[in-house]
């Protein structure tokens, strides 16, 4: 009986000590983490999208506009882009601006027009495949190489540098560039044959993104490359051409916006698919 009492007392003492420890100020349970932000819950700011007259650029503009953001949509001739003009007519927060990313004077003019305007999210989307014309070994059109590098690689870094003060003056401070697995060494150019100039320009773009991310880290600016997946931006489906493995443009852009909304400092200088998966350089 004496042994049972001591055992009971020991158990009771252990319970008391445990309850005391749990009630101590330093031992309280940590609060539940805040929910992961999504495009629907992140407060709208100002976004600028280059190459917005069609394809991924237009869909980015449309979705951000519908979500209540202040949107600056740029294109070489925005007033000739019927869908863009129609959208702007219905949304006073959508501003159309002329911009040719291959023209230094055009970029400088936009910089001057936007002086003092904070830009939370700068999306360098302008670019092209050039229809992959003259990009196969044996029939390479060498005269097109310079144009592709200027448009797909030089253009985005030119715009980012010009509008960096606007980005730094914002709350979110994000610079995104739409790239492609075609420019990925790790993905072996996405397994796509040919496309020499397009692949080279996107590979160069990826290196510029890495360099810019490193240089802007201390200034709190987040920089990343985005992979939208294989999206039909050339209207192949409308012409009855099947693209195996293609991604619906609405799904792709919704995913890209989610990636942008959730971008963290740890992801700056990385390459991210629209699904959120990291991509190899």
Order of alpha helices (4+ residues) and beta strands (2+ residues): alpha-beta-alpha-beta-alpha-beta-alpha-beta-alpha-alpha-beta-alpha-beta-alpha-beta
